[in-house]
Amino acid sequence: MDFSSYIFLGVGVAISVLGFFLKKEARKASELDERVRTIEMLWTKNEARDGERWREANKLLEDRRQDIRKIYDKLSQTKTK
């Protein structure tokens, strides 16, 4: 065998090793993409739940404010009588 055979063999091995590592990195990237997609969906769901909870909390606070106003009005009416 002459040097050209060794060169072709070396280039073939280098391309094979490079392909192996590129395939490994592509798999890692696709796994990361899937994880990010999953986290984004969970984040969106949690954001919707949090929004609903805040709306309910604000509604309850406003109801409580109105109740306190009514109690205060009744107390002030009884004091004036």
C-alpha positions in Angstrom: 0.0 0.0 0.0 1.2 3.4 -0.8 0.6 6.7 0.9 -2.5 7.6 -1.0 -4.3 4.5 0.5 -3.3 5.7 4.0 -4.5 9.2 3.3 -7.9 7.9 2.1 -8.1 5.7 5.1 -7.2 8.6 7.5 -9.8 10.9 5.8 -12.4 8.2 6.1 -11.7 7.6 9.8 -11.7 11.4 10.4 -15.1 11.8 8.6 -16.5 8.8 10.5 -15.4 10.3 13.9 -16.7 13.7 12.9 -20.0 12.2 11.8 -20.3 10.3 15.1 -19.8 13.4 17.2 -22.1 15.5 15.0 -24.8 12.9 15.4 -24.3 12.9 19.1 -24.6 16.7 19.3 -27.6 16.7 17.1 -29.3 14.2 19.4 -28.5 16.4 22.4 -29.8 19.5 20.6 -33.1 17.7 19.8 -33.5 16.5 23.4 -32.9 20.1 24.6 -35.5 21.4 22.1 -38.0 18.9 23.4 -37.3 19.9 27.0 -37.6 23.6 26.1 -40.9 22.9 24.4 -42.2 20.9 27.4 -41.1 23.7 29.8 -42.7 26.3 27.6 -46.0 24.4 27.7 -45.9 24.0 31.5 -45.0 27.7 31.8 -48.0 28.7 29.7 -50.3 26.5 31.7 -49.0 27.9 35.0 -49.3 31.4 33.7 -52.9 30.8 32.8 -53.6 29.3 36.2 -51.9 32.2 38.0 -53.9 34.7 36.0 -57.1 32.9 37.0 -56.0 32.9 40.6 -55.2 36.6 40.6 -58.6 37.4 39.0 -60.4 35.3 41.7 -58.3 36.9 44.4 -59.0 40.4 43.2 -62.7 39.6 42.9 -62.8 38.3 46.5 -60.9 41.4 47.7 -63.3 43.7 45.9 -66.3 41.8 47.5 -64.6 42.1 50.9 -64.2 45.8 50.4 -67.8 46.2 49.5 -68.8 44.2 52.6 -66.6 46.4 54.8 -68.2 49.5 53.3 -71.6 48.2 54.0 -70.7 47.4 57.6 -69.1 50.8 58.0 -72.3 52.5 56.6 -74.5 50.5 59.0 -72.3 51.4 61.9 -72.3 55.0 61.0 -76.1 55.0 60.7 -76.5 53.4 64.1 -74.2 56.0 65.7 -76.2 58.9 64.2 -79.5 57.6 65.5 
